[in-house]
Amino acid sequence: MNPQPVAPARRAALLRMTPWGEQRHGGALRSEQIAALVTHALPDALHVAAPYPRSLPPRRKAAMALRGSLAALASPTAPLEAVFGAWLERALAPAGLRRGDLLIYDADPRYGPALMRLAARRGFRTVVLPHNIEALIPKTWPIAVEPRATAEVLTTEVAWMARADAVWTIGVFDRDLLALFGIAAVQLPYTPPPARRAELLEVRAARMPAPGAPLLIVGTVHNPPTRAGMIEQIALAQALDLPVIVAGFGTEVLRGETGGGATILGGQSWPELAALMASAHALWVHQTPMSGALTRIPEALIAGLPVLANAWAAHGHGPLTGIQVYAEASELPALIAGLPATVPPPDNAAADAAFISALRQAAGVTD
């Protein structure tokens, strides 16, 4: 008997935007993780790292705006979405995707509606990996939340993700929220890419915190909820007489926004940050509402640091050994005293394998 013909594998492309240059903040590391998993699952997938339109020369931006405006005249598309659509068409052209091919989106929500319109028009299958539910994260400082505007943005964000063939979230909070809207999202927790994991394991091997070692606070101040959380932390540290060190992109501004109670180092190179992690008593993560700490906490546990986290910082994670979670500041002294000396690294191998298998199935790859 002649064997049954096997359908050829679909082409696949991973699309991501690059707004932050070379900074290795949490978003960039999540993108590295996604890229590594896509390469593992689909070695032939094309990786498209498209710069943001604002980074283009003025003439190219003007030409893109003109093409988008002309497209908007021919359809009911909003002008801005039409501009994004024209930009996405240009960015994806080298991939040569055809009807039925697979587009994996390392998601920036501003491009979501345009991306789904493009996918529907061209017949692409789509897998999206939102880093957050962006509508729930304040973008301005000082933080100001307008409920009606937030609801409108959330409605738009949920609507475009509902049109994807598959959605994978980094945290359980986002997964469960999308489920309320009928979106069967699956969690793919953050796991550092191999090179980053090796660096963290070196920290684990070097850890020798001295008695009375400080708590370490790390984060990117460009994220308003992180900034607000750090300001609250520093006030708590002063009130409770806790030794703390603050480090991270932009944290220099906190020197003028807090009344002491912490050593604020500012941005650090990786060797400098690794040394701080090796000598700290624990990582202390304190977030304001509508955010989370979905890369810092797993990285700390891999590096051997126990973690002290408020409920908002921990709410995106499933059960993890090595985290002490508090709801009230009064709980802090007892929790700090009870922090374990050693913590196991989280094991996300099953989640990684499920994602790889799902991608291969979506791309029509047979073993």
C-alpha positions in Angstrom: 0.0 0.0 0.0 1.1 3.5 -0.8 1.5 5.7 2.3 -1.1 8.5 2.7 0.4 11.8 1.6 1.4 14.2 4.4 0.3 17.8 4.1 3.4 20.1 4.0 4.1 22.1 7.1 2.8 25.7 7.0 5.2 28.6 7.0 5.5 30.3 10.3 6.7 33.8 11.4 7.3 35.3 14.8 6.5 39.1 14.9 7.6 41.3 17.7 8.1 45.0 18.1 11.3 46.5 19.5 10.5 49.7 21.5 13.2 49.5 24.2 16.5 49.1 22.4 18.9 46.8 24.2 17.7 47.2 27.8 17.2 43.8 29.4 14.1 44.6 31.3 11.3 42.1 32.0 9.6 42.7 28.7 12.7 42.1 26.7 13.5 39.0 28.6 10.0 37.6 28.0 10.5 38.3 24.3 13.8 36.3 24.4 12.0 33.4 26.0 9.3 33.4 23.4 11.9 33.6 20.6 13.9 30.7 22.0 10.8 28.5 22.4 9.6 29.3 18.8 13.0 28.4 17.5 12.9 25.1 19.4 9.5 24.3 18.1 9.9 25.6 14.6 13.5 25.9 13.5 12.5 27.3 10.1 10.2 30.0 11.4 11.2 33.5 10.3 11.8 36.0 13.2 10.6 39.5 12.3 11.7 42.2 14.8 10.1 45.3 13.5 11.1 48.7 14.8 8.4 51.1 15.9 7.2 53.5 13.3 8.4 56.5 15.4 12.0 55.3 15.0 11.8 55.7 11.2 13.1 58.7 9.2 10.4 61.4 8.7 9.9 60.6 4.9 9.2 56.9 5.6 6.8 57.8 8.3 5.0 60.2 6.0 4.8 57.6 3.2 3.4 55.0 5.7 0.8 57.5 6.9 -0.2 58.3 3.4 -0.7 54.6 2.5 -2.6 54.0 5.7 -4.9 57.0 5.0 -5.6 55.8 1.5 -6.4 52.4 2.9 -8.8 54.0 5.4 -10.7 55.7 2.6 -11.5 52.3 1.1 -12.8 50.7 4.3 -14.4 51.7 7.6 -11.0 51.3 9.4 -10.0 54.0 11.8 -7.1 56.1 10.4 -4.6 55.1 13.1 -5.4 51.4 12.7 -5.0 51.8 8.9 -1.5 53.3 9.5 -0.6 50.3 11.8 -2.0 48.0 9.2 0.2 49.5 6.5 3.2 49.2 8.8 2.5 45.5 9.6 2.1 44.7 5.9 5.5 46.2 5.3 7.1 44.5 8.3 5.8 41.0 7.4 6.5 41.2 3.6 9.9 39.4 4.0 8.2 36.4 5.6 6.2 35.6 2.5 3.3 34.3 4.4 0.4 32.8 2.5 -3.2 31.8 3.4 -3.1 29.1 6.2 0.4 30.1 7.4 1.1 30.7 11.1 1.7 34.2 12.5 3.0 34.2 16.1 2.6 37.6 17.8 4.8 38.7 20.7 2.0 41.1 21.4 2.0 44.8 21.6 -1.7 45.7 22.1 -1.5 48.9 20.0 -1.1 46.7 16.9 -3.6 44.1 17.9 -6.7 45.3 16.0 -4.8 46.0 12.8 -3.0 42.6 13.1 -6.3 40.7 13.3 -7.7 42.6 10.4 -4.6 41.7 8.4 -4.8 38.1 9.5 -8.4 37.8 8.5 -7.8 39.4 5.1 -4.8 37.3 4.3 -6.0 34.0 5.9 -3.2 33.7 8.5 -3.6 31.6 11.6 -2.6 33.5 14.7 -1.0 32.8 18.1 -0.7 35.8 20.4 1.3 36.1 23.6 0.3 39.2 25.5 2.9 40.3 28.1 0.1 41.9 30.2 -3.5 43.0 30.0 -2.3 46.4 29.1 -5.6 48.2 29.7 -5.1 47.5 33.5 -1.7 49.1 33.7 -1.5 52.9 34.3 0.8 54.5 31.8 1.2 58.0 33.3 2.9 59.4 36.4 1.5 60.3 38.8 -0.9 57.4 38.4 -4.4 58.4 37.4 -7.0 55.8 36.5 -10.2 56.8 34.6 -12.6 53.9 34.9 -14.6 54.6 31.7 -11.5 55.0 29.5 -9.9 51.8 31.1 -13.1 49.9 30.3 -13.1 51.1 26.7 -9.5 50.1 26.2 -10.0 46.7 27.9 -13.0 46.1 25.6 -10.9 46.7 22.5 -8.0 44.6 23.8 -10.2 41.6 24.6 -12.0 41.9 21.3 -8.8 41.6 19.2 -7.4 38.7 21.3 -10.8 36.9 21.0 -10.2 36.7 17.2 -6.8 34.9 17.7 -6.6 31.1 17.2 -4.7 30.7 20.4 -3.7 33.0 23.3 -0.9 32.3 25.8 -0.5 34.5 28.9 2.5 34.9 31.1 0.4 35.0 34.3 -2.6 33.2 35.9 -4.4 36.5 36.6 -4.5 37.5 32.9 -5.5 33.9 31.9 -8.4 33.9 34.3 -9.5 37.4 33.4 -9.6 36.5 29.7 -11.6 33.4 30.6 -14.3 35.7 31.9 -14.7 37.0 28.3 -14.8 33.5 26.9 -11.2 33.4 25.7 -9.6 30.0 26.5 -6.1 31.3 27.2 -3.3 29.0 28.4 -0.6 30.1 30.8 3.0 30.0 29.6 5.0 31.2 32.7 8.2 33.1 32.3 11.3 31.0 32.1 14.6 32.8 31.4 16.2 32.0 28.1 19.2 29.6 28.4 21.9 32.3 28.6 20.0 34.3 31.3 19.3 31.1 33.3 23.0 30.3 33.3 23.8 33.8 34.7 21.2 33.3 37.4 22.5 29.9 38.4 26.0 31.5 38.8 24.4 33.9 41.3 22.9 30.9 43.1 26.3 29.3 43.4 27.9 32.5 44.7 25.2 33.4 47.3 26.7 34.1 50.7 24.5 36.7 52.4 25.9 38.0 55.7 23.9 38.2 58.9 21.7 41.3 58.7 22.1 41.5 54.9 19.7 44.0 53.3 16.6 43.3 51.3 17.0 44.0 47.6 14.4 46.0 45.6 14.8 45.8 41.8 12.6 47.2 39.1 12.2 49.6 36.2 10.9 53.0 37.2 9.5 53.7 33.7 6.6 51.4 34.7 4.4 53.6 36.9 3.0 50.9 39.2 6.5 49.7 39.9 7.6 53.3 40.7 4.6 53.7 43.0 5.3 50.4 44.7 9.0 51.3 45.3 8.0 54.6 46.9 5.6 52.7 49.2 8.4 50.2 50.0 10.9 52.8 50.9 8.4 54.4 53.3 7.7 51.0 54.9 11.5 50.3 55.2 11.9 53.6 57.0 9.0 53.0 59.3 10.1 49.4 60.2 13.8 50.2 60.2 14.5 47.6 57.5 17.9 47.8 55.6 17.1 48.0 51.8 19.0 48.6 48.6 17.1 49.8 45.5 18.5 49.2 42.0 17.1 49.3 38.4 16.6 51.4 35.3 15.6 54.9 36.3 15.6 54.4 40.0 17.8 57.4 40.4 14.7 59.6 40.4 13.6 58.1 43.6 16.3 59.9 45.5 14.3 63.1 45.1 10.9 61.5 45.7 11.5 59.7 49.0 12.6 60.7 52.4 15.4 58.4 53.0 15.2 54.9 54.4 17.0 53.2 51.5 20.3 53.0 49.6 19.3 53.9 46.0 21.9 52.8 43.5 20.1 53.5 40.2 20.7 51.4 37.0 23.2 48.6 37.4 25.3 46.5 34.9 24.6 42.8 35.1 27.8 42.1 37.1 26.8 44.7 39.6 23.3 43.4 39.9 24.5 39.8 40.2 26.8 40.9 43.1 23.8 42.5 44.8 21.7 39.4 44.4 24.4 37.2 45.7 24.7 39.2 48.9 21.1 40.2 49.6 18.9 38.6 52.3 16.0 38.4 49.9 14.2 40.1 47.0 11.4 42.4 48.1 8.7 43.1 45.6 5.9 45.5 46.4 3.5 46.4 43.5 0.5 48.8 43.5 -2.8 47.5 42.1 -3.2 46.5 38.4 0.3 45.1 38.0 2.5 42.2 38.9 6.1 40.9 39.0 6.1 38.1 36.4 9.8 38.0 35.6 11.5 39.4 38.7 10.1 36.7 41.0 11.0 33.6 38.9 14.5 35.0 38.2 15.1 35.6 42.0 14.1 32.0 42.8 16.4 30.6 40.1 19.2 32.8 41.6 18.5 31.3 45.0 16.9 34.4 46.6 13.8 33.9 48.7 11.1 36.4 47.8 9.0 38.7 50.0 6.0 40.0 47.9 2.8 41.8 48.5 -0.4 40.2 47.2 -0.5 42.4 44.1 3.1 41.4 43.1 2.4 37.7 43.6 -1.1 37.6 42.1 0.0 36.6 38.6 1.8 33.5 39.7 0.6 30.0 40.5 2.0 28.2 43.6 5.7 28.8 43.9 7.9 27.6 46.8 10.1 30.3 48.3 7.7 33.3 48.3 6.3 34.9 51.4 3.2 36.9 50.6 1.7 39.6 52.7 -1.5 41.7 52.5 -0.7 44.1 55.4 2.5 45.9 56.3 2.1 44.6 59.9 2.9 41.1 58.6 6.3 42.0 57.3 8.6 41.5 60.4 7.4 38.0 61.0 7.6 37.0 57.4 11.1 38.4 57.0 12.2 36.4 60.1 10.7 33.3 58.5 12.2 33.6 55.1 13.9 30.3 54.1 17.7 30.1 53.7 17.4 28.2 50.4 14.7 28.1 47.7 14.2 25.7 44.8 14.1 27.0 41.2 10.7 26.9 39.6 10.2 24.1 37.1 8.2 25.2 34.0 9.3 22.3 31.8 5.8 21.0 31.3 4.4 24.4 30.3 7.3 24.9 27.8 6.7 21.5 26.3 2.9 22.2 26.0 3.6 25.4 24.1 6.2 23.8 21.8 3.8 20.9 21.0 0.9 23.3 20.3 3.0 25.4 18.0 4.2 22.4 16.0 0.6 21.2 15.7 -0.6 24.6 14.6 2.2 24.7 12.0 1.3 21.2 10.7 4.6 19.7 11.7 4.5 15.9 12.1 7.2 14.0 14.0 
